[in-house]
Amino acid sequence: MVSGTLDKPLQAAIVIIVILTTFLAPSLLRFAFKQSVEPQEPIEQADLLG
């Protein structure tokens, strides 16, 4: 950083954490919200129209 507010090791750690969370988040969210039951049968359009 130009202003010198962050030293090099802290800046490197922040960049690594940002990269890791960017790539790991989709997989972890998919695992966390995985449905344990099978999906229901799709509702046909005729059922929606009444």
GIMOCOR-V909697 format. One record per pair of residues at least 24 apart in sequence whose C-alpha atoms are under 6 Angstrom apart, sorted by the first residue. I is the first residue (numbers start at 0). J is the second residue. D is the distance in whole Angstrom. If there is no record, write none. Layout:
I;J;D  I;J;D
This chain:
none
